[in-house]
C-alpha cells in the first residue's frame, strides 16, 4: 500500500495539467503539495484542517482521497482521509466495531475500544484490503459535520512508527472544523493573467488517447515581461483561424478574465493580433475548444 514519498510527489507533479495552483487561498487543488502547517479547505464538504508538523499532503488527480506523507525519511507510513456515508458519530462508531469499507480497496475494524472525546472518535484499527500490508498497524479518527458528511482519517504504518502515525492523525482531526458545504467552482477566483505569466502552453497531437506524450503541435511561451515566442504547426485551432499563423512567431501577449473563462490576446510582430477564448474545467485548459497543457516556461527570462 505504501510507496516512496518522493516518488509519489514527483509523479503527481509530473502529470499535473496545471502545476502550482495557488490562487484560491487554501482551497484544495489537485496535484499541489501542501507543507507542514499549511491550511487546507474542501468546499464540497465544508472541511478545514491544517497539515500536521512533520508531514505534507496532496490531493492526487481524479481522486477524492487526501493523502498525507512524512516530510522526511525518519518516519514511515501514510495517512488517508475519507468521506463517510454515515452522518453521525454513533453510527460511525458502530460501523467501526462491525467493520466497514472506507473505499473499494481499504476496510477497517476497530481493534480496541472506540474512544469518544470532544465530538471526535478514535481507535486503533485493523486495516485490510487490496495491496494492504497486514504487518502494518492502523489508527483512525473521525468527526461529523453538522451539515451531514463525516470525515474519517486513517493512518497506516509499520509498527515502529505507530506512535508517530497516531499523533499525526489526532492532530489533523483535532484541528478539523466544518462550515456549510459549497459547490462553488474551484476556479471562481482563477486569475488567467497571473496563472499564464511565465508559463508554456502546449497542444499535443493524440494526447486524448491517454498518453502524456505525443507530437507537439503548437507551443507558446508567455513571459512575465509581456512578450511571447512560439512555434505553430498547420494544425488545430491556429490553422482553422488563419493558415498564415504558422512557424516560429513572436510578439506580445496579455490575458484577461477571472474565473472559468478568460481570453488570451497575442499581438504578432508581422501578423494581425489574435484573441483566443480560454476555458478551464476539471483541470483541463481549452484554448478555443482545443486542449492545451501548461508548464513552467524554460525559454522566458526573469
C-alpha positions in Angstrom: 0.0 0.0 0.0 2.9 2.3 0.7 5.1 3.8 -1.9 8.2 6.0 -1.5 7.1 9.5 -0.6 9.3 11.4 -3.1 8.3 9.0 -5.9 4.6 9.8 -5.3 5.2 13.5 -5.2 7.3 13.5 -8.4 4.7 11.5 -10.4 1.9 13.8 -9.2 3.8 16.9 -10.2 5.0 15.5 -13.5 1.5 14.6 -14.8 -0.3 17.6 -13.3 -2.0 19.6 -16.0 -1.7 22.8 -14.0 1.3 22.9 -11.7 1.2 25.2 -8.7 -2.4 26.3 -8.3 -2.2 28.8 -5.5 -4.8 31.3 -6.5 -7.7 30.1 -4.4 -6.4 30.6 -0.9 -6.2 27.3 1.0 -8.8 25.6 -1.2 -7.6 22.1 -2.1 -6.1 21.9 -5.6 -5.3 18.5 -7.2 -1.6 17.9 -7.7 -0.5 20.7 -5.3 1.9 19.7 -2.5 0.9 21.2 0.9 3.6 21.7 3.5 3.6 21.3 7.3 1.4 23.9 9.0 -0.4 24.9 5.8 -4.2 25.1 5.9 -6.5 23.1 3.6 -10.1 23.6 2.7 -12.5 21.2 0.9 -15.6 23.4 0.0 -17.6 20.4 -1.2 -17.7 19.1 2.4 -17.1 22.3 4.3 -14.0 20.7 5.8 -11.0 22.6 7.1 -7.8 21.5 8.8 -4.0 22.0 8.7 -1.1 19.8 7.8 0.5 18.3 11.0 4.1 19.1 11.8 6.5 16.7 10.1 4.0 15.9 7.3 3.0 17.1 3.9 -0.1 16.4 1.9 -1.6 16.3 -1.6 -4.9 15.5 -3.4 -4.0 13.1 -6.2 -5.6 14.0 -9.6 -9.0 12.4 -10.2 -9.3 11.2 -6.6 -11.2 12.4 -3.6 -8.8 10.9 -1.0 -6.5 13.4 0.6 -3.1 11.9 1.2 -0.6 12.8 4.0 3.0 11.6 3.8 6.0 12.2 6.2 8.3 15.0 5.0 11.4 13.1 6.0 12.8 9.6 5.7 12.8 9.2 9.5 9.2 8.2 9.7 7.3 5.7 7.5 3.6 5.4 6.7 0.7 7.2 5.1 -2.5 8.9 6.2 -5.7 8.8 4.1 -8.8 11.0 4.5 -12.2 9.6 3.5 -15.8 11.0 3.4 -18.1 8.6 5.1 -21.7 7.7 4.2 -22.6 7.9 7.9 -23.8 11.3 9.2 -23.4 10.9 13.0 -20.7 9.6 15.3 -22.7 6.9 17.0 -23.5 5.2 13.6 -19.9 5.7 12.5 -18.6 4.2 15.8 -20.9 1.1 15.4 -19.7 0.6 11.8 -16.0 0.6 13.0 -16.8 -2.1 15.6 -18.5 -4.3 13.0 -16.0 -3.5 10.2 -16.5 -1.0 7.4 -15.2 -0.4 3.9 -13.7 3.1 3.6 -13.1 2.5 -0.1 -13.1 -0.3 -2.7 -9.6 -1.3 -1.5 -9.5 -0.4 2.2 -11.5 -1.9 5.0 -11.1 -1.2 8.8 -12.3 -2.7 12.0 -11.6 -1.3 15.5 -9.1 -3.3 17.4 -9.7 -1.8 20.8 -12.3 0.4 22.4 -13.6 3.3 20.2 -12.9 6.4 22.3 -15.4 9.3 22.1 -14.0 12.7 23.1 -14.8 16.3 22.1 -17.0 15.3 19.2 -14.4 13.0 17.8 -14.0 9.2 17.8 -10.7 7.4 17.5 -9.3 3.9 17.8 -6.5 1.6 16.8 -7.8 -0.4 13.8 -7.0 -3.4 11.8 -6.8 -2.4 8.2 -7.2 -4.8 5.3 -7.9 -4.8 1.6 -6.1 -4.9 -1.8 -2.4 -4.4 -1.5 -2.6 -3.7 2.2 0.4 -4.8 4.3 -1.1 -6.8 7.1 2.0 -6.3 9.2 1.3 -2.6 9.5 -0.7 -1.0 12.3 -3.6 1.4 11.8 -5.1 4.3 13.7 -8.3 6.1 12.7 -10.1 9.3 13.9 -13.3 10.8 12.7 -15.5 13.9 13.1 -19.0 14.6 11.7 -20.2 17.8 10.1 -23.4 19.4 11.4 -24.3 19.7 7.7 -24.1 16.0 7.0 -20.9 14.3 6.0 -18.5 12.6 8.4 -14.7 12.6 7.7 -12.5 9.7 8.6 -8.8 9.9 8.8 -6.8 6.7 8.7 -3.1 6.3 9.3 -1.2 3.1 8.3 2.4 2.5 9.3 4.9 -0.2 10.2 4.7 -1.0 13.9 7.8 1.1 14.8 6.1 4.2 13.5 2.7 3.7 15.1 3.1 6.4 17.7 4.0 9.0 15.0 1.0 8.0 12.9 -1.3 8.2 15.9 -0.1 11.6 16.8 -0.4 13.0 13.3 -3.9 11.6 12.7 -5.0 13.0 16.1 -3.6 16.5 15.4 -5.0 16.6 11.9 -8.5 15.8 13.2 -8.4 17.9 16.4 -7.7 20.9 14.2 -10.6 20.0 11.8 -13.7 22.2 11.6 -16.7 22.3 9.4 -18.7 25.0 7.6 -21.7 24.8 5.3 -20.7 22.8 2.1 -20.4 24.7 -1.1 -20.5 23.6 -4.7 -18.9 26.8 -5.9 -16.4 26.2 -8.8 -12.8 25.8 -7.7 -11.9 28.3 -10.3 -14.2 31.1 -9.1 -11.3 33.4 -8.4 -8.9 31.9 -11.0 -6.8 34.8 -12.4 -5.8 34.0 -16.0 -3.1 36.7 -16.3 -1.4 35.7 -13.1 -1.6 32.0 -13.9 -0.3 32.2 -17.5 2.6 34.5 -16.7 5.9 32.6 -17.2 4.1 29.6 -18.5 4.4 27.5 -21.6 1.2 26.4 -23.3 1.4 23.2 -25.4 -1.0 21.4 -27.6 -0.2 17.7 -28.4 -1.3 15.5 -31.2 -3.1 12.4 -29.9 -3.0 13.5 -26.3 -6.6 12.4 -25.7 -5.5 8.8 -26.2 -4.5 8.8 -22.5 -0.8 9.2 -23.1 1.0 12.2 -21.6 3.4 12.3 -24.6 3.0 12.9 -28.2 3.9 15.3 -31.1 3.9 18.9 -30.2 1.5 20.8 -32.5 1.6 24.4 -31.0 3.8 25.8 -28.3 3.6 29.3 -26.8 6.0 30.7 -24.2 4.2 33.5 -22.3 6.8 35.5 -20.5 6.4 37.7 -17.4 7.6 40.8 -19.3 4.6 40.6 -21.7 6.5 39.1 -24.6 5.8 35.7 -26.2 7.6 33.3 -28.5 6.2 30.2 -30.1 6.1 27.6 -32.8 2.9 26.9 -34.7 2.1 23.9 -36.8 -0.5 24.0 -39.6 -3.0 22.1 -37.4 -5.8 22.5 -35.0 -7.1 25.9 -33.8 -4.4 28.1 -35.5 -5.0 26.6 -38.9 -8.8 27.0 -38.7 -8.5 30.6 -37.7 -5.9 31.6 -40.3 -3.3 29.4 -42.1 -0.9 32.4 -42.0 -0.3 31.7 -38.3 2.5 29.1 -38.7 6.1 28.5 -38.0 8.2 30.5 -35.5 6.4 33.6 -34.2 6.9 36.2 -31.5 5.3 39.4 -30.2 3.5 40.5 -27.1 0.7 38.9 -25.1 -1.9 39.7 -22.5 -4.7 37.8 -20.8 -7.9 38.8 -19.1 -10.7 37.2 -17.1 -11.3 35.9 -13.6 -13.0 32.5 -13.3 -13.5 29.6 -15.6 -13.5 31.7 -18.7 -10.9 34.1 -19.9 -9.2 35.4 -23.1 -5.6 35.3 -24.4 -4.6 38.1 -26.8 -1.5 37.5 -29.0 -0.1 40.5 -30.8 2.3 39.2 -33.5 5.1 41.2 -35.0 4.1 40.7 -38.6 0.6 39.3 -38.5 -2.8 40.6 -37.2 -3.4 40.4 -33.5 -5.4 37.3 -32.4 -7.7 36.9 -29.4 -8.5 33.4 -28.2 -11.2 32.3 -25.7 -9.9 30.3 -22.7 -11.7 27.8 -20.5 -10.7 25.7 -17.5 -12.7 22.9 -16.1 -11.8 19.6 -14.4 -8.1 20.7 -14.5 -8.3 20.9 -18.3 -7.3 24.1 -20.2 -9.1 24.7 -23.5 -7.9 27.3 -26.0 -10.7 28.0 -28.5 -12.0 24.5 -27.7 -8.7 22.8 -28.2 -6.9 21.0 -25.3 -3.7 22.6 -24.1 -1.3 21.8 -21.3 0.5 24.3 -19.1 4.0 24.1 -17.6 6.7 26.5 -16.4 8.5 28.0 -19.4 12.1 27.2 -20.0 12.5 30.0 -22.5 11.5 33.1 -20.5 14.0 35.1 -18.6 13.2 36.5 -15.2 
